[in-house]
Amino acid sequence: MTKIKVKISHDKTSCINCGTCVILSPEDFANSDDGVVLVDGKASNGLWQKTIEVDDARLTKIKDAADSCPVMAIKFEILKK
């Protein structure tokens, strides 16, 4: 199975905590007392980010979460296929 390296960014200052990303990509987003968080993310330049290797199915979930965010607080970048 081919893995794809992807960087996910979550801008918590723009996030309105609607929870759509949590439903669509629960491996990567979760609800917390502080609102929606990027699971295992690290703060960098005002964004929460993480770089992981995923399969096609998980990449689709991440893409769906980013595309469904009403305030575009989620971005992803494919680094390597």
C-alpha positions in Angstrom: 0.0 0.0 0.0 1.4 3.4 -1.0 1.7 6.0 1.6 1.3 9.7 0.9 3.2 12.3 3.0 0.9 15.2 3.8 1.1 18.4 6.0 -2.2 19.5 7.6 -2.6 23.0 9.0 -5.4 24.2 11.2 -5.9 27.9 12.0 -7.6 27.9 15.4 -8.0 31.7 15.3 -10.3 31.3 12.2 -12.0 28.1 13.4 -15.6 28.5 14.4 -15.7 25.0 16.0 -18.6 23.8 13.9 -17.2 20.2 14.2 -17.6 19.2 10.5 -13.9 18.2 10.4 -14.3 16.0 13.5 -17.1 14.1 11.8 -15.3 13.7 8.4 -11.8 13.0 9.7 -11.9 11.9 13.3 -8.3 10.5 13.2 -7.0 14.0 12.7 -9.5 16.4 14.4 -11.2 16.2 17.8 -13.4 18.3 20.1 -11.8 19.5 23.2 -12.5 22.1 26.0 -10.7 24.6 23.8 -12.8 23.8 20.7 -11.7 21.8 17.7 -8.1 20.7 17.8 -5.7 19.0 15.3 -4.9 15.6 16.9 -1.1 15.5 17.7 -0.6 18.9 16.1 2.1 21.3 17.0 1.9 25.1 17.1 3.9 26.8 14.4 3.6 30.4 13.1 0.1 30.8 14.6 -1.1 27.5 13.0 -1.4 24.0 14.4 0.3 21.7 12.0 1.4 18.1 11.6 3.0 16.0 8.9 2.0 12.4 8.5 2.0 9.6 6.1 -1.5 8.4 5.0 -3.2 6.1 2.6 -5.6 7.2 -0.1 -8.7 6.7 2.1 -7.4 8.9 4.9 -6.2 11.5 2.4 -9.8 11.7 1.1 -11.1 12.3 4.7 -8.6 15.1 5.2 -9.5 16.6 1.8 -13.2 16.4 2.6 -12.6 18.0 6.0 -10.7 20.9 4.4 -13.2 21.3 1.6 -16.1 21.3 4.1 -14.7 23.9 6.5 -17.0 26.9 6.2 -14.2 29.4 7.2 -11.3 27.6 5.3 -9.4 27.1 8.6 -8.0 23.8 7.4 -5.4 23.4 4.7 -3.4 20.4 3.5 -0.4 20.0 1.3 0.8 16.7 -0.3 4.5 16.6 0.2 5.4 13.2 -1.3 3.6 10.4 -3.0 
